Amino acid sequence: MTAVGRFLTRRQNDGRQGARRWTVADVLTYGYLIAGVLIMFGPVAWLVLSSFKTQANLLEFPPTLLPLAQETAEVDGYPDPLPLYDVAFEDGTVVRLAQVRRVGLQAQMVDPADPGEIVRVTIDQRTPVRVLRLATENYTESFSRFNFATYLRNSVIVTVGATLITLIINSMAAFALSKYRFRGRNAIFLVIIATLMIPISVILVPVYLVITQVGWINSLWGVIIPGAATPTGVFLLRQYMLTIPDELLDSGRIDGASEWRIYWQIVLPLAAPALAVLAIFSVMWRWNDFLWPLIVLTRSEFFTLQVGLNAFQGELNVQWHYVLAMTVLTLLPITVVFSLLQRFITTGIASSGVKG
């Protein structure tokens, strides 16, 4: 067994030298882990597989996990390919036939090898022949109907710009609240934290009125600026900066460093793990944001990817095969960013709670 296999099948030692057997704890542990994997990655797998299904395949019941399509065959005398079915006759034989047409509860079938004779069967005698088929046209056709490049550019600008501004503003506030002692410092911090309890729906109208007065409607700045300062980011960075010894800052002041230089060259480098965590969170928040861009942006040339996906939703019909395909492409960048930087999450969050 390979090293990976031995690692994945490790069990508790029952006390005897070299003897390991399955215990109740082992069964519960692996059951819990398998259930967690299915709960977390099952919907993602379903999304990816469904993005390769046709519209008809998505609407059929009961649904199928794999993207299966009806197999067809070219039959002499018929201009279009005919769907194939396995037909069960009363004598127990099963014959593969092609369906010419269906009339009520009866279907007219022909043998693809000898199409001269029409065979009439009831629809419950036939079973469709399904084959695995990836509907890659969901991706290719959606590009011609979906301005993906423009929406991707707008999403990148909003995500990168908002994340940089968030890191700067939140780190400045956290630096002041953690390293400066002044009257009302704790009260200000409590007010910032208290804003976490305010629902986003309560402030939508006031913020929209402010953005309108500034003239940022149909502007990417109107999406970037309102959420730049986040109470979560201030709390996370403040808790981490409290772990930085004050002596380092005092030594910098003795050497003649300005407060800006202390913040930029001492505090920020030491707070890099917490900044990385906040950057990951900010990228995820801004990339997946839908409600606020939908309110601020009304012109398609400024749409982000999440708002652009709404173009496939009509009043009477939703083109789910295109929506799912574009959703998969939309998730790819954030998945890559998260997979590359996820190791900073545990380090940064764990270190942020060392000192209150």
VOPAGU-2260 file (C-alpha; in pm, 1 decimal, decimal comma):
REM VOPAGU-2260
SITE   aa  ch    i         X         Y         Z
SITE  MET   A    0       0,0       0,0       0,0
SITE  THR   A    1     129,5     345,4     -85,0
SITE  ALA   A    2     207,2     612,2     174,0
SITE  VAL   A    3    -108,3     800,7      77,1
SITE  GLY   A    4    -318,9     486,9     119,2
SITE  ARG   A    5    -168,9     417,7     461,0
SITE  PHE   A    6    -234,5     776,8     564,9
SITE  LEU   A    7    -598,7     767,0     454,3
SITE  THR   A    8    -665,9     433,8     629,1
SITE  ARG   A    9    -495,3     507,2     961,4
SITE  ARG   A   10    -664,4     365,6    1271,2
SITE  GLN   A   11    -621,8     404,1    1643,1
SITE  ASN   A   12    -379,9     175,3    1824,5
SITE  ASP   A   13    -564,7     -64,6    2055,3
SITE  GLY   A   14    -271,5     -84,0    2297,5
SITE  ARG   A   15     -92,6    -391,1    2161,6
SITE  GLN   A   16     238,2    -342,2    1992,6
SITE  GLY   A   17     190,5    -321,4    1616,6
SITE  ALA   A   18    -175,4    -428,8    1631,7
SITE  ARG   A   19    -440,1    -196,1    1493,1
SITE  ARG   A   20    -803,8    -278,7    1438,6
SITE  TRP   A   21   -1118,9     -87,2    1364,6
SITE  THR   A   22   -1284,8      72,8    1666,2
SITE  VAL   A   23   -1612,2     258,7    1709,9
SITE  ALA   A   24   -1415,8     584,2    1712,7
SITE  ASP   A   25   -1255,9     495,9    1377,1
SITE  VAL   A   26   -1592,4     418,6    1218,0
SITE  LEU   A   27   -1751,4     737,7    1351,1
SITE  THR   A   28   -1452,1     946,5    1243,9
SITE  TYR   A   29   -1444,8     818,1     887,5
SITE  GLY   A   30   -1823,9     835,0     864,1
SITE  TYR   A   31   -1816,6    1195,7     977,9
SITE  LEU   A   32   -1540,3    1284,9     731,6
SITE  ILE   A   33   -1712,2    1113,0     438,1
SITE  ALA   A   34   -2041,3    1284,6     521,3
SITE  GLY   A   35   -1861,8    1619,6     539,7
SITE  VAL   A   36   -1698,2    1566,4     200,0
SITE  LEU   A   37   -2032,5    1476,0      41,6
SITE  ILE   A   38   -2207,7    1776,3     195,4
SITE  MET   A   39   -1937,4    2022,7      90,3
SITE  PHE   A   40   -1837,4    1891,8    -250,4
SITE  GLY   A   41   -2157,0    1712,6    -357,6
SITE  PRO   A   42   -2332,1    2033,3    -472,5
SITE  VAL   A   43   -2016,6    2145,8    -652,6
SITE  ALA   A   44   -1990,2    1814,9    -838,7
SITE  TRP   A   45   -2360,5    1834,9    -925,1
SITE  LEU   A   46   -2311,3    2190,3   -1058,5
SITE  VAL   A   47   -2016,1    2094,9   -1279,0
SITE  LEU   A   48   -2187,4    1784,6   -1418,6
SITE  SER   A   49   -2514,1    1971,5   -1474,6
SITE  SER   A   50   -2332,1    2241,7   -1669,7
SITE  PHE   A   51   -2269,7    1979,4   -1940,7
SITE  LYS   A   52   -2637,6    1881,4   -1967,7
SITE  THR   A   53   -2880,2    2002,3   -2231,3
SITE  GLN   A   54   -3183,3    2209,7   -2139,0
SITE  ALA   A   55   -3411,3    1908,1   -2184,5
SITE  ASN   A   56   -3180,3    1692,1   -1974,0
SITE  LEU   A   57   -3192,9    1944,1   -1690,0
SITE  LEU   A   58   -3573,7    1949,9   -1684,1
SITE  GLU   A   59   -3634,0    1574,7   -1689,4
SITE  PHE   A   60   -3758,7    1387,9   -1382,9
SITE  PRO   A   61   -3619,9    1196,9   -1208,8
SITE  PRO   A   62   -3292,5    1384,5   -1255,2
SITE  THR   A   63   -2969,9    1207,6   -1344,0
SITE  LEU   A   64   -2627,7    1275,6   -1199,5
SITE  LEU   A   65   -2434,2    1228,6   -1524,4
SITE  PRO   A   66   -2505,0    1427,5   -1842,4
SITE  LEU   A   67   -2683,7    1155,0   -2039,1
SITE  ALA   A   68   -2830,6    1212,6   -2384,3
SITE  GLN   A   69   -3062,2    1015,3   -2608,2
SITE  GLU   A   70   -2865,5     806,1   -2856,8
SITE  THR   A   71   -2972,8     850,2   -3219,1
SITE  ALA   A   72   -2910,6     667,6   -3543,9
SITE  GLU   A   73   -2916,1     756,4   -3913,0
SITE  VAL   A   74   -3192,0     555,1   -4083,2
SITE  ASP   A   75   -3239,4     525,0   -4460,5
SITE  GLY   A   76   -3542,5     717,0   -4580,6
SITE  TYR   A   77   -3548,8     961,4   -4290,9
SITE  PRO   A   78   -3371,2    1297,0   -4320,7
SITE  ASP   A   79   -3306,0    1345,9   -3947,1
SITE  PRO   A   80   -3146,7    1104,9   -3698,1
SITE  LEU   A   81   -3403,7     900,2   -3505,1
SITE  PRO   A   82   -3388,0     831,2   -3128,6
SITE  LEU   A   83   -3308,4     474,4   -3027,2
SITE  TYR   A   84   -3504,0     266,5   -2774,7
SITE  ASP   A   85   -3474,4     -84,1   -2633,4
SITE  VAL   A   86   -3820,2    -238,1   -2686,6
SITE  ALA   A   87   -3932,7    -534,3   -2474,2
SITE  PHE   A   88   -4184,9    -766,9   -2643,3
SITE  GLU   A   89   -4425,7   -1009,5   -2479,4
SITE  ASP   A   90   -4207,2   -1311,7   -2558,6
SITE  GLY   A   91   -3929,2   -1159,1   -2347,3
SITE  THR   A   92   -3704,2   -1049,0   -2633,6
SITE  VAL   A   93   -3552,9    -700,0   -2633,0
SITE  VAL   A   94   -3484,4    -531,9   -2966,5
SITE  ARG   A   95   -3320,6    -198,4   -3029,2
SITE  LEU   A   96   -3545,0      10,1   -3255,5
SITE  ALA   A   97   -3559,4     368,5   -3377,3
SITE  GLN   A   98   -3867,6     577,1   -3310,7
SITE  VAL   A   99   -4028,1     742,9   -3612,9
SITE  ARG   A  100   -4305,9     918,2   -3426,1
SITE  ARG   A  101   -4522,5     893,9   -3118,3
SITE  VAL   A  102   -4901,8     916,7   -3127,0
SITE  GLY   A  103   -5061,7     922,8   -2784,5
SITE  LEU   A  104   -4965,3     609,9   -2592,3
SITE  GLN   A  105   -4830,8     433,9   -2901,2
SITE  ALA   A  106   -4498,7     475,1   -3077,4
SITE  GLN   A  107   -4410,4     382,6   -3432,5
SITE  MET   A  108   -4071,2     214,6   -3448,9
SITE  VAL   A  109   -3844,3      80,8   -3722,3
SITE  ASP   A  110   -3541,1    -141,4   -3727,0
SITE  PRO   A  111   -3240,7      79,3   -3822,6
SITE  ALA   A  112   -3097,0    -209,2   -4024,2
SITE  ASP   A  113   -3427,1    -283,6   -4205,0
SITE  PRO   A  114   -3649,0      28,6   -4193,6
SITE  GLY   A  115   -3910,5    -101,2   -4436,4
SITE  GLU   A  116   -4155,8    -226,8   -4171,6
SITE  ILE   A  117   -4326,9      -8,2   -3908,7
SITE  VAL   A  118   -4359,3    -168,4   -3565,4
SITE  ARG   A  119   -4620,7     -24,5   -3330,6
SITE  VAL   A  120   -4556,5     -56,7   -2957,8
SITE  THR   A  121   -4686,2     106,0   -2641,6
SITE  ILE   A  122   -4464,4     364,8   -2482,7
SITE  ASP   A  123   -4421,6     161,2   -2163,8
SITE  GLN   A  124   -4253,0    -115,5   -2365,2
SITE  ARG   A  125   -3961,8     103,0   -2466,2
SITE  THR   A  126   -3659,8     221,2   -2271,2
SITE  PRO   A  127   -3453,1     507,2   -2410,5
SITE  VAL   A  128   -3093,6     427,8   -2497,2
SITE  ARG   A  129   -2884,0     681,5   -2306,8
SITE  VAL   A  130   -2518,6     756,4   -2360,3
SITE  LEU   A  131   -2280,0     986,7   -2178,2
SITE  ARG   A  132   -2255,6    1310,1   -2376,2
SITE  LEU   A  133   -2097,6    1636,5   -2264,6
SITE  ALA   A  134   -2292,6    1932,5   -2398,5
SITE  THR   A  135   -1985,8    2150,2   -2454,0
SITE  GLU   A  136   -2200,2    2380,3   -2665,1
SITE  ASN   A  137   -2330,6    2521,4   -2336,6
SITE  TYR   A  138   -1993,3    2691,3   -2299,8
SITE  THR   A  139   -1922,9    2777,2   -2663,1
SITE  GLU   A  140   -2267,8    2913,6   -2743,4
SITE  SER   A  141   -2293,0    3115,1   -2423,1
SITE  PHE   A  142   -1980,5    3309,3   -2516,7
SITE  SER   A  143   -2154,1    3435,5   -2828,6
SITE  ARG   A  144   -2456,3    3542,0   -2621,5
SITE  PHE   A  145   -2270,5    3653,1   -2310,1
SITE  ASN   A  146   -2013,0    3935,8   -2306,9
SITE  PHE   A  147   -1786,3    3732,2   -2082,2
SITE  ALA   A  148   -1464,3    3929,3   -2145,1
SITE  THR   A  149   -1620,4    4264,9   -2048,6
SITE  TYR   A  150   -1793,5    4125,4   -1741,4
SITE  LEU   A  151   -1476,4    3945,3   -1634,7
SITE  ARG   A  152   -1274,1    4266,1   -1667,4
SITE  ASN   A  153   -1526,1    4459,0   -1458,4
SITE  SER   A  154   -1529,7    4189,5   -1190,6
SITE  VAL   A  155   -1150,1    4185,3   -1173,2
SITE  ILE   A  156   -1134,6    4565,3   -1143,5
SITE  VAL   A  157   -1398,5    4571,4    -870,1
SITE  THR   A  158   -1247,2    4280,6    -677,1
SITE  VAL   A  159    -883,8    4393,7    -693,0
SITE  GLY   A  160    -960,4    4762,1    -635,9
SITE  ALA   A  161   -1199,6    4699,3    -347,5
SITE  THR   A  162    -961,5    4450,8    -183,5
SITE  LEU   A  163    -666,4    4692,1    -192,2
SITE  ILE   A  164    -874,3    4978,6     -52,1
SITE  THR   A  165   -1020,2    4747,5     213,6
SITE  LEU   A  166    -674,6    4636,0     327,3
SITE  ILE   A  167    -546,7    4993,3     353,0
SITE  ILE   A  168    -848,5    5144,0     532,5
SITE  ASN   A  169    -903,0    4854,3     771,3
SITE  SER   A  170    -535,0    4821,4     858,7
SITE  MET   A  171    -512,6    5194,7     937,1
SITE  ALA   A  172    -816,2    5175,4    1164,9
SITE  ALA   A  173    -685,7    4859,5    1330,7
SITE  PHE   A  174    -343,4    5017,4    1383,6
SITE  ALA   A  175    -496,1    5318,1    1558,2
SITE  LEU   A  176    -731,0    5108,2    1772,7
SITE  SER   A  177    -460,4    4863,3    1878,3
SITE  LYS   A  178    -148,2    5076,4    1924,5
SITE  TYR   A  179    -273,3    5425,4    2021,3
SITE  ARG   A  180    -423,8    5499,1    2360,4
SITE  PHE   A  181    -684,6    5774,1    2360,6
SITE  ARG   A  182   -1013,8    5847,1    2528,9
SITE  GLY   A  183   -1305,7    5663,3    2371,1
SITE  ARG   A  184   -1094,1    5401,3    2193,1
SITE  ASN   A  185   -1293,3    5106,9    2326,3
SITE  ALA   A  186   -1622,5    5284,7    2261,1
SITE  ILE   A  187   -1527,6    5345,0    1898,0
SITE  PHE   A  188   -1427,9    4981,7    1861,3
SITE  LEU   A  189   -1758,6    4865,0    2008,7
SITE  VAL   A  190   -1953,0    5090,8    1771,2
SITE  ILE   A  191   -1761,5    4943,7    1475,2
SITE  ILE   A  192   -1832,9    4588,8    1590,1
SITE  ALA   A  193   -2198,2    4675,9    1656,7
SITE  THR   A  194   -2246,6    4758,3    1288,6
SITE  LEU   A  195   -2220,7    4386,4    1219,4
SITE  MET   A  196   -2573,8    4353,6    1354,5
SITE  ILE   A  197   -2719,8    4599,2    1101,9
SITE  PRO   A  198   -2879,2    4412,3     808,4
SITE  ILE   A  199   -2762,6    4517,4     463,5
SITE  SER   A  200   -3123,1    4582,6     357,8
SITE  VAL   A  201   -3148,7    4864,6     615,4
SITE  ILE   A  202   -2869,3    5072,9     463,7
SITE  LEU   A  203   -2931,7    5005,6      93,9
SITE  VAL   A  204   -3151,9    5312,7      40,0
SITE  PRO   A  205   -2930,2    5566,1     228,1
SITE  VAL   A  206   -2615,5    5439,0      58,6
SITE  TYR   A  207   -2787,4    5448,2    -280,9
SITE  LEU   A  208   -2892,2    5811,0    -223,5
SITE  VAL   A  209   -2535,0    5904,6    -133,5
SITE  ILE   A  210   -2395,9    5729,3    -441,5
SITE  THR   A  211   -2654,0    5907,4    -657,0
SITE  GLN   A  212   -2554,8    6249,0    -519,2
SITE  VAL   A  213   -2186,4    6175,5    -577,8
SITE  GLY   A  214   -2262,7    6070,0    -936,8
SITE  TRP   A  215   -2135,9    5713,9    -915,1
SITE  ILE   A  216   -2442,6    5542,8   -1059,2
SITE  ASN   A  217   -2329,9    5325,1   -1353,4
SITE  SER   A  218   -1973,1    5357,4   -1233,8
SITE  LEU   A  219   -1745,2    5089,5   -1092,4
SITE  TRP   A  220   -1651,4    5331,4    -813,9
SITE  GLY   A  221   -2008,0    5307,1    -691,1
SITE  VAL   A  222   -1953,7    4934,2    -641,3
SITE  ILE   A  223   -1601,9    4957,1    -496,2
SITE  ILE   A  224   -1619,3    5236,4    -238,1
SITE  PRO   A  225   -1934,5    5173,9     -24,5
SITE  GLY   A  226   -1810,7    4843,4     117,9
SITE  ALA   A  227   -1443,7    4937,7     147,4
SITE  ALA   A  228   -1439,7    4959,9     529,3
SITE  THR   A  229   -1563,6    4641,0     692,3
SITE  PRO   A  230   -1607,8    4584,4    1067,8
SITE  THR   A  231   -1495,3    4224,1    1024,4
SITE  GLY   A  232   -1165,8    4339,0     876,2
SITE  VAL   A  233   -1107,2    4597,0    1149,6
SITE  PHE   A  234   -1174,6    4338,0    1419,6
SITE  LEU   A  235    -951,8    4074,7    1258,9
SITE  LEU   A  236    -656,6    4308,6    1206,0
SITE  ARG   A  237    -688,8    4478,1    1545,0
SITE  GLN   A  238    -679,5    4145,7    1727,4
SITE  TYR   A  239    -371,5    4044,1    1532,8
SITE  MET   A  240    -191,9    4377,6    1580,2
SITE  LEU   A  241    -241,7    4350,9    1955,8
SITE  THR   A  242       6,0    4061,2    1945,9
SITE  ILE   A  243     279,7    4285,6    1800,2
SITE  PRO   A  244     505,9    4404,8    2088,5
SITE  ASP   A  245     481,2    4777,6    2157,9
SITE  GLU   A  246     857,5    4780,0    2213,8
SITE  LEU   A  247     913,7    4739,1    1838,7
SITE  LEU   A  248     716,2    5054,5    1770,0
SITE  ASP   A  249     890,6    5244,2    2052,2
SITE  SER   A  250    1230,8    5147,2    1915,4
SITE  GLY   A  251    1129,0    5279,6    1575,8
SITE  ARG   A  252    1020,3    5610,3    1727,9
SITE  ILE   A  253    1352,8    5636,4    1913,8
SITE  ASP   A  254    1532,5    5590,8    1581,7
SITE  GLY   A  255    1331,8    5882,5    1441,1
SITE  ALA   A  256    1079,8    5690,2    1231,8
SITE  SER   A  257     752,5    5867,8    1158,7
SITE  GLU   A  258     418,6    5712,8    1247,5
SITE  TRP   A  259     353,9    5642,8     880,2
SITE  ARG   A  260     688,0    5465,0     844,8
SITE  ILE   A  261     618,9    5258,0    1157,9
SITE  TYR   A  262     282,0    5159,5    1016,7
SITE  TRP   A  263     414,7    5083,8     667,9
SITE  GLN   A  264     750,0    4916,4     743,3
SITE  ILE   A  265     693,8    4753,9    1083,6
SITE  VAL   A  266     325,9    4686,4    1147,7
SITE  LEU   A  267     209,1    4582,9     799,9
SITE  PRO   A  268     488,9    4326,7     736,9
SITE  LEU   A  269     429,3    4169,2    1078,5
SITE  ALA   A  270      53,1    4159,3    1016,1
SITE  ALA   A  271      93,2    3988,1     677,4
SITE  PRO   A  272     -88,4    3662,8     780,4
SITE  ALA   A  273    -395,3    3855,1     898,0
SITE  LEU   A  274    -384,1    4074,9     586,9
SITE  ALA   A  275    -376,3    3761,3     371,5
SITE  VAL   A  276    -685,7    3626,7     549,7
SITE  LEU   A  277    -870,2    3955,9     503,3
SITE  ALA   A  278    -764,1    3963,7     138,0
SITE  ILE   A  279    -911,0    3617,5      82,3
SITE  PHE   A  280   -1237,4    3716,1     249,9
SITE  SER   A  281   -1256,7    4042,9      56,3
SITE  VAL   A  282   -1195,7    3869,9    -276,4
SITE  MET   A  283   -1470,2    3618,1    -202,5
SITE  TRP   A  284   -1715,5    3886,0     -87,7
SITE  ARG   A  285   -1658,2    4118,9    -380,7
SITE  TRP   A  286   -1636,1    3853,3    -650,7
SITE  ASN   A  287   -1964,1    3692,1    -543,3
SITE  ASP   A  288   -2149,3    4016,5    -467,7
SITE  PHE   A  289   -2472,9    4042,3    -664,4
SITE  LEU   A  290   -2726,6    4264,7    -488,3
SITE  TRP   A  291   -2533,6    4591,9    -467,0
SITE  PRO   A  292   -2392,9    4583,4    -824,7
SITE  LEU   A  293   -2743,2    4498,2    -948,5
SITE  ILE   A  294   -2874,8    4816,2    -782,2
SITE  VAL   A  295   -2594,7    5051,6    -887,7
SITE  LEU   A  296   -2527,5    4926,4   -1241,2
SITE  THR   A  297   -2794,4    4947,3   -1509,3
SITE  ARG   A  298   -2579,1    4962,1   -1823,7
SITE  SER   A  299   -2448,3    4630,3   -1952,5
SITE  GLU   A  300   -2097,4    4759,5   -2025,6
SITE  PHE   A  301   -2045,8    4802,2   -1649,4
SITE  PHE   A  302   -2196,5    4469,7   -1540,8
SITE  THR   A  303   -1992,4    4231,6   -1329,5
SITE  LEU   A  304   -2006,5    3857,6   -1391,9
SITE  GLN   A  305   -2268,3    3795,3   -1125,5
SITE  VAL   A  306   -2500,9    4062,5   -1266,2
SITE  GLY   A  307   -2432,7    3952,4   -1622,9
SITE  LEU   A  308   -2552,9    3601,4   -1544,5
SITE  ASN   A  309   -2895,1    3752,9   -1485,6
SITE  ALA   A  310   -2917,3    3812,2   -1862,3
SITE  PHE   A  311   -3001,5    3443,6   -1912,5
SITE  GLN   A  312   -3309,3    3474,5   -1694,2
SITE  GLY   A  313   -3622,5    3581,6   -1877,6
SITE  GLU   A  314   -3978,4    3640,6   -1763,0
SITE  LEU   A  315   -4106,6    3302,3   -1875,8
SITE  ASN   A  316   -3796,1    3098,7   -1937,7
SITE  VAL   A  317   -3461,0    3054,2   -1763,9
SITE  GLN   A  318   -3180,1    2914,8   -1979,0
SITE  TRP   A  319   -3036,9    2698,5   -1705,6
SITE  HIS   A  320   -2781,7    2522,5   -1925,9
SITE  TYR   A  321   -2615,5    2857,1   -2002,8
SITE  VAL   A  322   -2649,4    2979,8   -1644,7
SITE  LEU   A  323   -2479,0    2670,2   -1506,3
SITE  ALA   A  324   -2198,0    2681,7   -1763,1
SITE  MET   A  325   -2121,5    3046,9   -1692,5
SITE  THR   A  326   -2150,2    2986,0   -1318,3
SITE  VAL   A  327   -1876,5    2723,0   -1339,5
SITE  LEU   A  328   -1649,9    2965,8   -1527,5
SITE  THR   A  329   -1731,1    3236,4   -1272,9
SITE  LEU   A  330   -1630,2    3009,4    -985,2
SITE  LEU   A  331   -1294,0    2910,8   -1133,7
SITE  PRO   A  332   -1095,7    3230,1   -1049,6
SITE  ILE   A  333   -1216,3    3245,6    -688,8
SITE  THR   A  334   -1144,7    2874,4    -647,9
SITE  VAL   A  335    -786,1    2920,1    -769,8
SITE  VAL   A  336    -729,2    3217,6    -537,0
SITE  PHE   A  337    -872,8    3033,2    -239,7
SITE  SER   A  338    -673,5    2714,7    -306,0
SITE  LEU   A  339    -347,0    2911,1    -332,2
SITE  LEU   A  340    -399,4    3122,6     -19,7
SITE  GLN   A  341    -611,4    2896,7     203,1
SITE  ARG   A  342    -314,3    2803,3     422,4
SITE  PHE   A  343    -307,2    3160,8     552,7
SITE  ILE   A  344    -662,1    3134,2     687,9
SITE  THR   A  345    -587,1    2903,6     980,5
SITE  THR   A  346    -260,7    3084,5    1060,4
SITE  GLY   A  347    -411,8    3430,9    1051,7
SITE  ILE   A  348    -735,3    3351,4    1236,2
SITE  ALA   A  349    -558,4    3145,4    1502,9
SITE  SER   A  350    -305,7    3422,4    1567,1
SITE  SER   A  351    -577,0    3690,2    1575,8
SITE  GLY   A  352    -723,8    3552,2    1895,6
SITE  VAL   A  353    -400,5    3524,3    2094,9
SITE  LYS   A  354    -444,0    3854,8    2274,5
SITE  GLY   A  355    -771,1    4034,4    2345,6
